[in-house]
Amino acid sequence: KLFLYGQEANQTTYALCRMNLYIHDMMDYQLAMGDTLLFPKFKESDGLKQFDVVIANPPWNQDGYDENVLKRGDFWRARYRYGFTPKQSADWTWIQHMVASAKDNGKVGIVIDNGCLFRGGKERAIRARALDDDLVECVILLPEKLFYNTGAPGTVMIFNKNKLEERKVLFINASSEYEQHLEVRKLNQLGDKNIEKMASAYNKFKEI
């Protein structure tokens, strides 16, 4: 059985999510309104509730979440233990929150701007600590023009708290794995064959 928990700050997105769940006949869900980075709604034993799988496509390069702001929120010591992000991009703030929300054998999948892979400064320090703890399992470079609001290529990052010891970090360059969007001329889309190829590369965990 699938039990789905979700939190959203935007009322329109929240309403669309409820509609989607209803259309797909999913009844075992709990949705909450609020700012996830400051005030997560799902808690247990005076701490953050943890899950088997944590997934999100959060706002890319969201600004306004520097150290001074995040320290006003709940459980900030437990959630942002690798460090605080610069004010202009909360990408690694989202990643840290999601990792903290995963169980000890849990997995995290996030769709994020690929700038979080190579930006320096505070983000570089956080990235290094995540690598030192051997949490990063796979990085998938997506094609450009997949999203309505940006032509930039995104990245799927997979974090695994129960990663096999022999595994390093698998990089999958899927930048050419796309089809022309059927309805929007300026957009690309991932076809079934593209998705299957990426998933197969990850599951086999070796170069192809």
Phi and psi in degrees as GROMACS dihedral restraints (atoms count N, CA, C in turn):
[ dihedral_restraints ]
;  ai    aj    ak    al  type     phi  dphi    fc
    3     4     5     6     1  -101.3    20    10
    4     5     6     7     1   124.6    20    10
    6     7     8     9     1  -113.4    20    10
    7     8     9    10     1   122.2    20    10
    9    10    11    12     1  -111.0    20    10
   10    11    12    13     1   128.0    20    10
   12    13    14    15     1  -119.0    20    10
   13    14    15    16     1   138.9    20    10
   15    16    17    18     1  -150.8    20    10
   16    17    18    19     1   150.0    20    10
   18    19    20    21     1  -131.9    20    10
   19    20    21    22     1   139.2    20    10
   21    22    23    24     1  -146.4    20    10
   22    23    24    25     1   137.4    20    10
   24    25    26    27     1   -91.7    20    10
   25    26    27    28     1   -23.7    20    10
   27    28    29    30     1   -90.9    20    10
   28    29    30    31     1   123.7    20    10
   30    31    32    33     1   -64.1    20    10
   31    32    33    34     1   -37.1    20    10
   33    34    35    36     1   -66.1    20    10
   34    35    36    37     1   -45.6    20    10
   36    37    38    39     1   -63.0    20    10
   37    38    39    40     1   -39.5    20    10
   39    40    41    42     1   -59.5    20    10
   40    41    42    43     1   -44.5    20    10
   42    43    44    45     1   -65.9    20    10
   43    44    45    46     1   -41.3    20    10
   45    46    47    48     1   -63.7    20    10
   46    47    48    49     1   -37.3    20    10
   48    49    50    51     1   -63.6    20    10
   49    50    51    52     1   -45.2    20    10
   51    52    53    54     1   -61.4    20    10
   52    53    54    55     1   -40.6    20    10
   54    55    56    57     1   -63.9    20    10
   55    56    57    58     1   -42.8    20    10
   57    58    59    60     1   -60.8    20    10
   58    59    60    61     1   -44.4    20    10
   60    61    62    63     1   -62.2    20    10
   61    62    63    64     1   -41.7    20    10
   63    64    65    66     1   -64.1    20    10
   64    65    66    67     1   -44.9    20    10
   66    67    68    69     1   -61.4    20    10
   67    68    69    70     1   -37.5    20    10
   69    70    71    72     1   -92.5    20    10
   70    71    72    73     1    12.7    20    10
   72    73    74    75     1    58.8    20    10
   73    74    75    76     1    38.8    20    10
   75    76    77    78     1  -100.9    20    10
   76    77    78    79     1   119.4    20    10
   78    79    80    81     1  -109.2    20    10
   79    80    81    82     1   -24.6    20    10
   81    82    83    84     1   -88.2    20    10
   82    83    84    85     1    76.0    20    10
   84    85    86    87     1  -141.6    20    10
   85    86    87    88     1   156.1    20    10
   87    88    89    90     1  -133.4    20    10
   88    89    90    91     1   118.4    20    10
   90    91    92    93     1  -113.5    20    10
   91    92    93    94     1   144.5    20    10
   93    94    95    96     1  -136.2    20    10
   94    95    96    97     1   149.5    20    10
   96    97    98    99     1   -98.0    20    10
   97    98    99   100     1   139.8    20    10
   99   100   101   102     1   149.5    20    10
  100   101   102   103     1   168.5    20    10
  102   103   104   105     1   -79.2    20    10
  103   104   105   106     1   109.2    20    10
  105   106   107   108     1   -63.9    20    10
  106   107   108   109     1   -40.4    20    10
  108   109   110   111     1   -69.4    20    10
  109   110   111   112     1   -25.2    20    10
  111   112   113   114     1  -104.0    20    10
  112   113   114   115     1   -44.8    20    10
  114   115   116   117     1  -133.0    20    10
  115   116   117   118     1    76.6    20    10
  117   118   119   120     1   -63.1    20    10
  118   119   120   121     1   135.8    20    10
  120   121   122   123     1   -86.3    20    10
  121   122   123   124     1   -21.1    20    10
  123   124   125   126     1   -99.5    20    10
  124   125   126   127     1   114.1    20    10
  126   127   128   129     1  -133.3    20    10
  127   128   129   130     1   158.0    20    10
  129   130   131   132     1  -157.2    20    10
  130   131   132   133     1   142.9    20    10
  132   133   134   135     1    50.6    20    10
  133   134   135   136     1    47.6    20    10
  135   136   137   138     1    58.2    20    10
  136   137   138   139     1    29.2    20    10
  138   139   140   141     1  -148.7    20    10
  139   140   141   142     1  -170.0    20    10
  141   142   143   144     1   -77.4    20    10
  142   143   144   145     1   133.3    20    10
  144   145   146   147     1   -67.9    20    10
  145   146   147   148     1   140.9    20    10
  147   148   149   150     1  -116.5    20    10
  148   149   150   151     1   151.2    20    10
  150   151   152   153     1  -130.7    20    10
  151   152   153   154     1   162.3    20    10
  153   154   155   156     1   -70.2    20    10
  154   155   156   157     1   -42.9    20    10
  156   157   158   159     1  -134.8    20    10
  157   158   159   160     1   134.7    20    10
  159   160   161   162     1  -125.8    20    10
  160   161   162   163     1   122.3    20    10
  162   163   164   165     1  -133.1    20    10
  163   164   165   166     1   149.4    20    10
  165   166   167   168     1  -166.7    20    10
  166   167   168   169     1   154.2    20    10
  168   169   170   171     1  -120.8    20    10
  169   170   171   172     1    79.9    20    10
  171   172   173   174     1   -75.8    20    10
  172   173   174   175     1   169.8    20    10
  174   175   176   177     1   -58.9    20    10
  175   176   177   178     1   131.4    20    10
  177   178   179   180     1   -79.9    20    10
  178   179   180   181     1   139.4    20    10
  180   181   182   183     1    52.5    20    10
  181   182   183   184     1    41.0    20    10
  183   184   185   186     1   -67.2    20    10
  184   185   186   187     1   130.8    20    10
  186   187   188   189     1   -99.6    20    10
  187   188   189   190     1   167.3    20    10
  189   190   191   192     1    94.7    20    10
  190   191   192   193     1    11.1    20    10
  192   193   194   195     1  -122.8    20    10
  193   194   195   196     1    65.1    20    10
  195   196   197   198     1   -90.4    20    10
  196   197   198   199     1  -174.1    20    10
  198   199   200   201     1   -57.9    20    10
  199   200   201   202     1   -44.3    20    10
  201   202   203   204     1   -62.2    20    10
  202   203   204   205     1   -35.9    20    10
  204   205   206   207     1   -74.9    20    10
  205   206   207   208     1   -47.1    20    10
  207   208   209   210     1   -64.8    20    10
  208   209   210   211     1   -30.2    20    10
  210   211   212   213     1   -70.8    20    10
  211   212   213   214     1    -8.4    20    10
  213   214   215   216     1   -85.8    20    10
  214   215   216   217     1   -10.1    20    10
  216   217   218   219     1   -90.8    20    10
  217   218   219   220     1  -179.9    20    10
  219   220   221   222     1   -84.5    20    10
  220   221   222   223     1   143.7    20    10
  222   223   224   225     1    54.1    20    10
  223   224   225   226     1    33.1    20    10
  225   226   227   228     1   -66.2    20    10
  226   227   228   229     1   -31.0    20    10
  228   229   230   231     1   -65.4    20    10
  229   230   231   232     1   -41.8    20    10
  231   232   233   234     1   -74.9    20    10
  232   233   234   235     1   -30.9    20    10
  234   235   236   237     1   -86.9    20    10
  235   236   237   238     1   -36.3    20    10
  237   238   239   240     1  -115.6    20    10
  238   239   240   241     1    50.4    20    10
  240   241   242   243     1   -76.2    20    10
  241   242   243   244     1   -13.9    20    10
  243   244   245   246     1   -86.8    20    10
  244   245   246   247     1   -12.0    20    10
  246   247   248   249     1   132.1    20    10
  247   248   249   250     1   175.0    20    10
  249   250   251   252     1  -105.3    20    10
  250   251   252   253     1   143.4    20    10
  252   253   254   255     1   -83.7    20    10
  253   254   255   256     1   160.9    20    10
  255   256   257   258     1   -68.0    20    10
  256   257   258   259     1   161.6    20    10
  258   259   260   261     1   -61.2    20    10
  259   260   261   262     1   -29.6    20    10
  261   262   263   264     1   -84.5    20    10
  262   263   264   265     1    -7.5    20    10
  264   265   266   267     1  -154.3    20    10
  265   266   267   268     1   120.8    20    10
  267   268   269   270     1  -100.0    20    10
  268   269   270   271     1    18.3    20    10
  270   271   272   273     1   -53.9    20    10
  271   272   273   274     1   -50.5    20    10
  273   274   275   276     1   -78.0    20    10
  274   275   276   277     1   -13.2    20    10
  276   277   278   279     1   -69.5    20    10
  277   278   279   280     1   -45.2    20    10
  279   280   281   282     1   -60.6    20    10
  280   281   282   283     1   -45.7    20    10
  282   283   284   285     1   -59.5    20    10
  283   284   285   286     1   -45.7    20    10
  285   286   287   288     1   -64.2    20    10
  286   287   288   289     1   -40.8    20    10
  288   289   290   291     1   -60.8    20    10
  289   290   291   292     1   -43.5    20    10
  291   292   293   294     1   -66.7    20    10
  292   293   294   295     1   -41.9    20    10
  294   295   296   297     1   -62.6    20    10
  295   296   297   298     1   -41.9    20    10
  297   298   299   300     1   -65.8    20    10
  298   299   300   301     1   -22.9    20    10
  300   301   302   303     1   -87.6    20    10
  301   302   303   304     1    -4.0    20    10
  303   304   305   306     1   -94.2    20    10
  304   305   306   307     1   144.9    20    10
  306   307   308   309     1   -65.7    20    10
  307   308   309   310     1   172.8    20    10
  309   310   311   312     1   -61.7    20    10
  310   311   312   313     1   -24.6    20    10
  312   313   314   315     1  -112.4    20    10
  313   314   315   316     1    21.1    20    10
  315   316   317   318     1   -86.0    20    10
  316   317   318   319     1   167.4    20    10
  318   319   320   321     1  -126.2    20    10
  319   320   321   322     1   152.4    20    10
  321   322   323   324     1  -129.0    20    10
  322   323   324   325     1   133.9    20    10
  324   325   326   327     1  -127.8    20    10
  325   326   327   328     1   126.8    20    10
  327   328   329   330     1  -134.2    20    10
  328   329   330   331     1   137.7    20    10
  330   331   332   333     1   -99.3    20    10
  331   332   333   334     1   119.1    20    10
  333   334   335   336     1  -146.3    20    10
  334   335   336   337     1   163.2    20    10
  336   337   338   339     1   -62.9    20    10
  337   338   339   340     1   134.7    20    10
  339   340   341   342     1   -71.6    20    10
  340   341   342   343     1    -6.2    20    10
  342   343   344   345     1   -61.4    20    10
  343   344   345   346     1   -25.2    20    10
  345   346   347   348     1   -68.8    20    10
  346   347   348   349     1   -10.6    20    10
  348   349   350   351     1   -82.5    20    10
  349   350   351   352     1   -22.6    20    10
  351   352   353   354     1  -135.9    20    10
  352   353   354   355     1    -2.6    20    10
  354   355   356   357     1   -66.4    20    10
  355   356   357   358     1   149.1    20    10
  357   358   359   360     1   -92.3    20    10
  358   359   360   361     1  -156.8    20    10
  360   361   362   363     1    64.9    20    10
  361   362   363   364     1  -135.7    20    10
  363   364   365   366     1   -62.4    20    10
  364   365   366   367     1   -37.0    20    10
  366   367   368   369     1   -66.5    20    10
  367   368   369   370     1   -36.9    20    10
  369   370   371   372     1   -62.7    20    10
  370   371   372   373     1   -41.6    20    10
  372   373   374   375     1   -64.6    20    10
  373   374   375   376     1   -42.0    20    10
  375   376   377   378     1   -65.1    20    10
  376   377   378   379     1   -43.9    20    10
  378   379   380   381     1   -59.7    20    10
  379   380   381   382     1   -42.0    20    10
  381   382   383   384     1   -63.4    20    10
  382   383   384   385     1   -39.6    20    10
  384   385   386   387     1   -68.1    20    10
  385   386   387   388     1   -37.7    20    10
  387   388   389   390     1   -64.6    20    10
  388   389   390   391     1   -37.3    20    10
  390   391   392   393     1   -70.0    20    10
  391   392   393   394     1   -39.5    20    10
  393   394   395   396     1   -59.9    20    10
  394   395   396   397     1   -36.3    20    10
  396   397   398   399     1   -82.9    20    10
  397   398   399   400     1     2.1    20    10
  399   400   401   402     1    57.8    20    10
  400   401   402   403     1    43.2    20    10
  402   403   404   405     1   -91.6    20    10
  403   404   405   406     1   -28.4    20    10
  405   406   407   408     1   -77.9    20    10
  406   407   408   409     1   121.5    20    10
  408   409   410   411     1  -105.1    20    10
  409   410   411   412     1   -41.5    20    10
  411   412   413   414     1  -151.5    20    10
  412   413   414   415     1   142.9    20    10
  414   415   416   417     1  -127.2    20    10
  415   416   417   418     1   121.4    20    10
  417   418   419   420     1  -115.3    20    10
  418   419   420   421     1   115.1    20    10
  420   421   422   423     1   -81.2    20    10
  421   422   423   424     1   120.5    20    10
  423   424   425   426     1   -88.9    20    10
  424   425   426   427     1   163.5    20    10
  426   427   428   429     1   -68.9    20    10
  427   428   429   430     1   163.1    20    10
  429   430   431   432     1   -79.0    20    10
  430   431   432   433     1   165.9    20    10
  432   433   434   435     1    60.3    20    10
  433   434   435   436     1    37.2    20    10
  435   436   437   438     1   -90.6    20    10
  436   437   438   439     1   -20.0    20    10
  438   439   440   441     1  -113.8    20    10
  439   440   441   442     1   149.1    20    10
  441   442   443   444     1   -67.8    20    10
  442   443   444   445     1   -33.7    20    10
  444   445   446   447     1   -99.2    20    10
  445   446   447   448     1    -0.7    20    10
  447   448   449   450     1  -158.0    20    10
  448   449   450   451     1   143.7    20    10
  450   451   452   453     1   -89.1    20    10
  451   452   453   454     1    -6.7    20    10
  453   454   455   456     1   -66.4    20    10
  454   455   456   457     1   144.9    20    10
  456   457   458   459     1   -75.2    20    10
  457   458   459   460     1   135.5    20    10
  459   460   461   462     1   -94.3    20    10
  460   461   462   463     1  -179.6    20    10
  462   463   464   465     1  -135.0    20    10
  463   464   465   466     1   138.6    20    10
  465   466   467   468     1   -98.9    20    10
  466   467   468   469     1   122.5    20    10
  468   469   470   471     1  -111.8    20    10
  469   470   471   472     1   133.0    20    10
  471   472   473   474     1  -115.4    20    10
  472   473   474   475     1   125.5    20    10
  474   475   476   477     1  -112.8    20    10
  475   476   477   478     1   138.4    20    10
  477   478   479   480     1  -132.2    20    10
  478   479   480   481     1   116.9    20    10
  480   481   482   483     1   -78.4    20    10
  481   482   483   484     1   -10.3    20    10
  483   484   485   486     1  -124.0    20    10
  484   485   486   487     1    45.5    20    10
  486   487   488   489     1   -68.6    20    10
  487   488   489   490     1   138.8    20    10
  489   490   491   492     1   -63.5    20    10
  490   491   492   493     1   138.5    20    10
  492   493   494   495     1   -59.4    20    10
  493   494   495   496     1   -34.8    20    10
  495   496   497   498     1   -79.0    20    10
  496   497   498   499     1   -10.0    20    10
  498   499   500   501     1   -82.3    20    10
  499   500   501   502     1   135.7    20    10
  501   502   503   504     1   -95.2    20    10
  502   503   504   505     1  -134.3    20    10
  504   505   506   507     1  -114.6    20    10
  505   506   507   508     1   123.0    20    10
  507   508   509   510     1   -90.6    20    10
  508   509   510   511     1   125.5    20    10
  510   511   512   513     1  -105.5    20    10
  511   512   513   514     1   125.0    20    10
  513   514   515   516     1  -115.4    20    10
  514   515   516   517     1   115.5    20    10
  516   517   518   519     1   -91.0    20    10
  517   518   519   520     1    95.4    20    10
  519   520   521   522     1  -105.1    20    10
  520   521   522   523     1    25.2    20    10
  522   523   524   525     1   -65.1    20    10
  523   524   525   526     1   -20.6    20    10
  525   526   527   528     1  -105.2    20    10
  526   527   528   529     1     8.0    20    10
  528   529   530   531     1   -92.6    20    10
  529   530   531   532     1    80.4    20    10
  531   532   533   534     1  -153.7    20    10
  532   533   534   535     1   165.6    20    10
  534   535   536   537     1  -123.2    20    10
  535   536   537   538     1   160.4    20    10
  537   538   539   540     1   -67.0    20    10
  538   539   540   541     1   133.9    20    10
  540   541   542   543     1   -61.1    20    10
  541   542   543   544     1   137.8    20    10
  543   544   545   546     1   -71.9    20    10
  544   545   546   547     1   -26.1    20    10
  546   547   548   549     1  -116.4    20    10
  547   548   549   550     1   -30.9    20    10
  549   550   551   552     1  -113.0    20    10
  550   551   552   553     1   111.4    20    10
  552   553   554   555     1   -59.8    20    10
  553   554   555   556     1   -37.1    20    10
  555   556   557   558     1   -82.0    20    10
  556   557   558   559     1    -2.5    20    10
  558   559   560   561     1  -107.9    20    10
  559   560   561   562     1   152.9    20    10
  561   562   563   564     1  -103.7    20    10
  562   563   564   565     1   168.8    20    10
  564   565   566   567     1  -146.4    20    10
  565   566   567   568     1   159.7    20    10
  567   568   569   570     1   -90.4    20    10
  568   569   570   571     1   118.5    20    10
  570   571   572   573     1   -83.8    20    10
  571   572   573   574     1   170.5    20    10
  573   574   575   576     1   -57.3    20    10
  574   575   576   577     1   -41.5    20    10
  576   577   578   579     1   -66.5    20    10
  577   578   579   580     1   -37.5    20    10
  579   580   581   582     1   -63.9    20    10
  580   581   582   583     1   -45.6    20    10
  582   583   584   585     1   -64.7    20    10
  583   584   585   586     1   -42.4    20    10
  585   586   587   588     1   -62.5    20    10
  586   587   588   589     1   -39.0    20    10
  588   589   590   591     1   -66.0    20    10
  589   590   591   592     1   -42.5    20    10
  591   592   593   594     1   -65.9    20    10
  592   593   594   595     1   -45.2    20    10
  594   595   596   597     1   -63.9    20    10
  595   596   597   598     1   -39.0    20    10
  597   598   599   600     1   -64.7    20    10
  598   599   600   601     1   -42.4    20    10
  600   601   602   603     1   -61.3    20    10
  601   602   603   604     1   -41.4    20    10
  603   604   605   606     1   -67.1    20    10
  604   605   606   607     1   -46.4    20    10
  606   607   608   609     1   -65.1    20    10
  607   608   609   610     1   -36.9    20    10
  609   610   611   612     1   -78.0    20    10
  610   611   612   613     1   -24.1    20    10
  612   613   614   615     1    53.7    20    10
  613   614   615   616     1    51.1    20    10
  615   616   617   618     1  -155.8    20    10
  616   617   618   619     1   161.8    20    10
  618   619   620   621     1   -67.4    20    10
  619   620   621   622     1   147.3    20    10
